[in-house]
Amino acid sequence: MGTFKIEGGHQLKGDIQPQGAKNEALQILCAVLLTSEKIIINNIPDIRDVNKLITILEHLGVKVEKLSKGSYSFQSDDLDLEYLEGELFKQEGSGLRGSIMIVGPLLARFGKGYIPRPGGDKIGRRRLDTHFEGFIKLGANFRYNKEERFYGVDAPNGLTGTYMLLDEASVTGTANIVMAAVLAKGETTIYNAACEPYLQQLCKMLVSMGANIEGIGSNLLKITGVETLGGCTHNVLPDMIEIGSWIGLAAMTKSEVTIKNVSWDDLGLIPNTFRKLGITVEKQGDDIHIPAHTNGYEVQSFIDGSIMNISDAPWPGFTPDLLSIMLVVATQAKGSVLIHQKMFESRLFFVDKLIDMGAKIILCDPHRATIIGHNFESQLKATTMTSPDIRAGISLLIAALSAKGTSTIHNIEQIDRGYENIDERLKAIGAKITRIE
């Protein structure tokens, strides 16, 4: 298990380039299974979860070639489908939640798909019903082996387009169903579809491969199936979650930081939500500049004077992946704020570590926490912590970088799952951080 030692209390300064988007990359990589032709993908982040999925694709028989840093070619012209029923896949697939998205492409192209119950963050229940209900509506047969916790779908006569209203706007569920539907017979209509920029990117990539998709960017998608798909070249967006993390880090450490090439138009509510905490977020071309908040930052209130409430929602609402960052940043704000995590039930349980560091937080229930900001009058204190998941891990790292003294964070593999080479990149702008294997 890896560990970070962080000497906090130092101001940072400089430019930082966001990595490619993890959540987009996981979808895009699964889409290479839809064609036998070569696909080139650029700006792939070098992180644990993405590398695990690339390994699964290689073991499945995909020809993978690294062209340069972040750029790969993939060709799925000679796959070994027997790998999907072997012990190696059960082990590898169960360690990565994103592996669920190989099922849709395999089902569409080969008439069958398998997946062990996938792992991932320990942030509460994350149902797979949306995925499999969508496949069933397209004509697939479903089975589940409870003893081996192994899912399977097959459609020996192929998939047929239909109308479906999703029970939730699941991003991975929508991606999986879209990838299955692009090769189905006839028209598929998906209502209450997720419409995150990463899902839009997947749809645009599929269109460039020859798919017929209408309504991209909305929650109503219409897909007319085609016989085959071809190759393409695709560029992955910068990671909006990492961009939000660097905004929070700059504010908490009173640092002047410029985040480069952020694809501003794809950030949605993220800049304005940080502004609600009083943080200055300046647009400079396609960069974000955060000036040093030497006098702190003050939480806004609603028009009627009531306490600020920041909550998550499906896109175009505020992404749940940044609520833990908002919570940490609020600990040093002037004023109070209620953080309401609606979409996951266990993501706020890391606040006990922040309370140990001196933060004033009232955990109301598994979904809500009230934070009374210190206004930098009382600095957080260093402590020893363990990272429970990716987003809590980066939040604890931000807290440690702002704290007085030297903190220790164990289980940093969780952070490495979502953030590329984070210690070296932070050291480049002045952070005092050491990795201990």
N, C-alpha and C positions, 0 to 999 in steps of 0.2 A: 504494500500500500504506500503510495507516494504522499509527501507532506510538503506544504509551503511554510516557510518562516518569513514573516512580514514585519519589517520595521516601519511602523506607522508614523503619521504626523508630518510627512514631507509633501511639499507642493510639487506638482508635476508640471511639465511644460513641453509642448511640441505637437507634432502631427501624428495621427494614427490612422491607418488604413483599415477599414472593416474587411473581414473575411467574406467569402461567399456564404450565402444563406444555407444553414444546415437544413432547415425544414423544406426548402425548395430542392436541395440536392438529393434528399432521400426519395422524393417523388420522381424527379427527373431520371435518376439512375434506374429505377424500376421500369420506366417507360422504354428503356433500350431493349427490353424483352419483346416488344411488340413487332419488331422487324428483324429480318435477316441481314439488312444492309447496315453499313457502318454509320455510327453516330459519334460526333465529336462534341464534348462538353468542356467549356472553359469556366474558370473561377470556382472549381470544386474545393471546398475547405479541407485541409489536412487535419481532421479530427477523428476521434475514436469511433463514433457512431457511423460516420460516412465510410471510414476505412473498413469497418466490419461488413457493411453492405457490399462494398466492392469485393471483399473476400468471398462472400456468399455467391455473388455473381460469377466470380472466377471458378468456384467449385461447381457451379451449375453448368459451366462450359462456355461462358461468355469470354471472348477473346478481348483482353484488356491491355492497352498499351499506354504508358505514360509518355506524353509528347513533350511536356515541360511542366514547370511548377503549376499545379492547379488545372492542367489541361490533359485530358485523356481521350482516347478513342475506344469505342465498345462495338463489338460485333457479335450478335447472337444467332449465328448461322448453323451451329452444330451443338445443341444443348444436350446435356445428360439429365433427363427428367427423372431417372432412377435415384439420383442424389436427393431428390425431394422426399423420398420415403426412407432414407437411411438415417443412422444414428448421428452422423456428423451434422446433418442439417437440423435435426431436432435440437442439438446442442447449440449450434451457431444461431439459428433463427430465434430461439427462445431468449437470447441475450440482447435482442434489438427490436424495439417496438416497430420501427420503420420497415422491418422485413414483411409485415403484413401486406404491404403494397405490391409485392411481387405476385400476389394471388390473382388480381384482376387481369394483368397482362397475360399471364400463363393460361388462365381460363379462356380468355378471348382467342388466343392464338393456337393453343394446343388442346382445349376442351377439358382441362383439369388443372387444379392448383391445390397445394397443400401448405400448411403452416403450423408450427407448434405455437402454443399460446405464447405471445411475445412478451418480453420484459420491458425495461425502460425505467423512467422515474417512479419513485414511490410517492405519488402525489394523490392517491385515492383511486377509486374505481374508474377505469377508462374502458367502456364497453366496446365490443366489436360487432354488436348487433346490426348497426347501420350498414357495415360492409356486407355482411352475409345476407341480410334482408334484400339489399339491392341486387346481389347476384341471383338470389332465388327469383326475384321478379323478372330478371332477364332470362329465366328458364333453367337455371342451374339446380342440381341436386346438392343438398348439404348434409354432412354428417360430422359428428364430433365424438372422438374417443376420449371418454372421461378419464380413464386410467392413465393414458399417455398424454392427455391434454393436447390432443392433436386435431386440427380442423382440416376438413377436405371438402372440395366442391368439384363437381364434374358436369359437363354438358356435352354428352356424346353426339347430340344432334345440332350442336351450335347454340349460340345465344340469339334471342329475338328482342328487338327494341320494344319498349313499353313506356307508360307514364308511371312515375313514382314520386311520392311526396316523402322526403326524408324525415325521420322522427327527430333528428337534430342536424344542425349544419356542421357536421363533422368534416374537418379538412381532409384527413387521411381517408375517411369513408367516401367522400365525394371524389377524391383523386382515384381511388380504387375502382369505383363504379364507372367513372368517365373512361378509364383505360380499358375496362371490359366492354363498354358500349361502343367504342369507336370501330370495332370490328364486328359488332352484332348486326343481324339482318334488320333493316327497317329503321324507324326513328325512335329514339329514346328521349323522353322529356324528364328532366330532374328538377323538381321544385324544392325550395329550401336548401339549395346547394350552397356549400361554402364558396366564398368569393375572395378569399385572401389573395394578395399579390402573387404568392407562390403557386396557388392553384391556377391563377390567370397565366402564369408563366408556363405551367404544365400544358394548359390548353393551347397556348400559342405555339409551343414546341410541337404538339400533336398535329396542329393545323399545318405547320411547316413540313411535317412528314406525310401530309396528304389527308388528314382527318377532316371531317366536316362538322364543325362545332359553332353554334350560334349562341349569343347571350353572354359571351366571356366578360367577366367583371360584374355580372348580376347574379341573383340567386335563382334564376330560371335558365337552365341550359337545355338546348335542343341539339341532339347529336344524330346525324344520319350516318349509319354504318357504311364502311367501305370494305372492299375485298382485301386489300393489303396496304401496308404503310411502307414508306421509304426512309432513307437516311436523312440526316440534317446536321447542322452545327448550332449549338445552343450556348448562350452565356448566362450564368447564374447571377442573380441579383446580389448586391451586398446584404449582409445579415442585419435586418432591422433590430433584432434583439441585442446584438452586439453594439449597434449604434446607440441604442437606449442605455446600455450598460456604461458606455463611455461618457454619455451625458451625465449620468448619475455620479460616476467616479469623479469627473471634473468638479462638479458642484460640491461633493462631500469633502474633497481635498483642497478646495479653494484654488484650483489650478486653471491655467489658461491652456485650453486644448482645442485643436482643430481636427475634426473628423472628416476625412477626405472622401470624395466621390460616394455620397450616401444614397444616390437615386432618390432625391427629395420627394418627388411626386408619388413614390410608393410607400412613404412613411405614415400616411394617414394622420391619425390623431396624436401620434407620439410627440412631436414637438410641442403642440399646444397643451398636452397633459403635463409635461414637465414645467411649462410656463405657469400652470395653476399652482405649482409649489413655489413660484417666485423665481425660478431659474431663467436666466437670460439665454435664449437659444437663437443665435443669429444665423441667417441664411446668407452664405457667401458663394454665389454661383451654385454649384452642386455640393458644396461643403457645408458643414455645420461648425460654427465657431462658438465656443463657450468661454467667455472672459472669466478671469479670476474673481470669484465672489468673496472679496475680502471683507465685505460688510454683511455677509450672510445672504439669506433669501427668505422671503416672507410668504406664507401660504395665503392664497386668495380665499375669499369667502363667496358664497352664492349671493345673488342679488338681494335676497331678503335677509342677508346677514347670518344665515345658518352655516354650520361647520361644513367645510369642504369634504365631499365624498368622492373618492376615486374608485371605480369598479371596472371589471372586465366585461367583455361581450364579444360575440362573434363579429368578425370584420363586416362593416367598417368601424365597429366599436374598438375600444382599447384592448390590445392583446394581453391575455392572462400571463404570458411569459415575462412581462415587465412589471407586474404588480409587486414582486418581491424587491425589485430595484427601487420602485417608488416608496415602498415602506422604509427601506434603509435610509434613503435620502431624506425622508420626512423626519427622521430622528434628530436631525440637526437644523431643521427649519424653524423659523419663528412662527408660532401658531400650532394649531392642531388639525389633524385630518383623519377621516375614517377610511380605511382600506377595506373594500368589500370584494372578496374573491368568490365570485358566484359559480365559476365553471368547474373548479376542482375542490375537493373537500379536505385535503391534507397539506396544502401548500404553505399554510401560515404557521405550521408547527415548529419552524426553525426560529421563531421569534424569541424563544427562551434563551438562545445564545446571545441575542442582542440585549436582552434584559440583563444577562450576566455582565455585559460590557457597560451597563449603566443607562441603556435606553429606557425611556418612559413609554411603555407600551401596555395597553390593556387588551388582552386577547378575549374578545367577547364570546366567541364560539369558533368552530372550525373554519368559518367563512369570513369573519369580521375582526378587525383589530383597530383600535384607536391609538394614535400616536401623538404624544405631546412633545413638540420639538424643543430641543435644548437651546436653539439659536446660537450654537457654538459657545455658550457660556460654560458648558460642562462637556469636556471632551470624552468620547468613548474610551474605555480602558481595554488594554490588550488582554487576550485570554487564549485558551486552547479550545478548538472547535473541530467538529467533523462535518464534512459536507454531505447532506442527505440526498441532494439531487443537483442537476445542472444549475438551475436558476437560483436556488437558495445558496449554492456554492459560490457563485459570482457575487451575490449580495453580501455574503459573509466576507469575501475577499475585499470588497469595497469598504466595508465597515472596518476591517483590519488596517487597510491603507490609510484610513482617516484617524485611527485610534492612537492613543498615547502608549508607547512601549512596543514590545515585540510579541506578535501573536503567532499561533501555530494552527494551521488548518490541515487535518488529516483527510484521507479518502479523496484526494484531489483528482483521482481518475474520473470522478463525476464531473468536475469542471472541464477536464480534457475532452470529455465526450462532446462538448459544444463549443469550446473556445480553442482556436489554433495557436499553439506556441505562446500561450498567454504571458508567461513569466518573462520571456525575452522581449516581447513587444512592449510590456509595461516598463521593463528596465530601460528601454530605449528612450522613454520620456521621463525618467528619473525615479521610478519606483524602486524601493529597497525590498526585493523579494528573492528568496533562494529556494530552489527546488531540491528536496532531499528524497532520493529513491529508497 
